[in-house]
Amino acid sequence: MKIAILRETTDYERRVSATPETVKKFIALGADIAVEAGAGERASIADSAYQDAGATVADRGAVIENADILLCVRGPATESIVGVKRDAWLVGSLDPLAQRLLVDRYAAAGIEALAMEFMPRITRAQSMDILSSQSNLAGYKAVLIAASEYGRAFPMMMTAAGTVSAARAFIMGVGVAGLQAIATARRLGAQVSATDVRSATREQILSLGAKPVFVEQLAGIEGEGAGGYASEMSPEYQKAQAELLSGHIAKQDIVITTALIPGRAPPRLVSDTQIATMRAGSVIVDLAAESGGNVEGVVAGETVVRHGVRIVGARNIASSLAADASALFARNLFNFLSAFWDKNAGKPVLDEEIGNAVRLTRGGKVVHERLLG
């Protein structure tokens, strides 16, 4: 069983899909590991570290030759993996809903593509969940970015020259990223409030010492919490939420939005009109910018100023913490493959529940139900 570790070619992608730690663990299972030269360079992992862990390091052609499994962070273009054998697995964050044409090409090449972001949110798959591990880091870094962009201090400071008021931070969306953003903003000394369409998050917000801001006496969302994710809000809820939040946003110094709905455009949470009510120098960090954004006027990968408010279009934010993000991502991949490792077969053999959830292509065809509609 040969496992190939690909070097990421996207300019803004610094992560790598395996670390020396996971290389050693794969070798202990009986796998041969081949790492593309320079794969870990942008995550501060030298080729020699992989070699010391027992992997071979070579160019891409040699790495993918006869590989049974290819590990990646982002799905590679098929022309960059010409020569990969049919029925080889490609495992990583493949963005299948946005990269459907690429999925079709994987099928045509005979590759069995496994999208880790489709991992079901069930107890036994928690250690395999790349969305959670990467979102945790993104929520943390979003607050640091906001603090850097904000021209004032976060904590209240009492000095001989007077008192500096604490910054007011509002977190919109209390999933993994939002919870970490709340915790980080609190640690930096801000007065933190948060909201979500899932009423069950109220206790989580309170447990972190933040103030929950919720629409009262109105049903929340359709299919609330299905699969561990939020889904579309009803029009009535959207209207009530907008009215409540407009007054709250006007009083905030920092707003961080984290709302994503799998398979759909992100919900619009902050309008231009609401931005105009915030005081000059306030900061908004939009963690959904890459998918279209929660904030009106956001530009992915850029910081724009509207009405004196700085709007940060966060793009691939976990990658800015490349070393830690890679370590967590690599462990997710190892946990996934090792959980199904068949010692007799010398390879992983997936079960139906998780296999069907992550498998995009097989036998030259696209097979995932979410891509066949």
ABEGO torsion letter per residue (X at the ends): XBBBBBBBABAABABBABBAAAAAAAAAAGBBBBBBBGAAAAAGBBAAAAAAAGBBBBBAAAAABGBABBBBABBBBAAAABGBBBGBBBBEBAGAAAAAAAAAAAAAAGBBBBBAAABBBBAAAAAABAAAAAAAAAAAAAAAAAAAABABBABBBBBAAEBBBBBBBBBBEBBAAAAAAAAAAAAAGBBBBBBBABAAAAAAAAAAGBBBBBBBGBBBBBGBGBGGBBBBBBAAAAAAAAAAAAAAAAABABBBBABBBBGBBBBBABBAAAAAABBBGBBBBBAAAAAGEABBGBBBGBBBBBGGBBBBBBBGAAAABAAAAAAAAAAAAAAAAAAABBAAAGBBBBBAAAAAAABABBGGBBABAAAAX
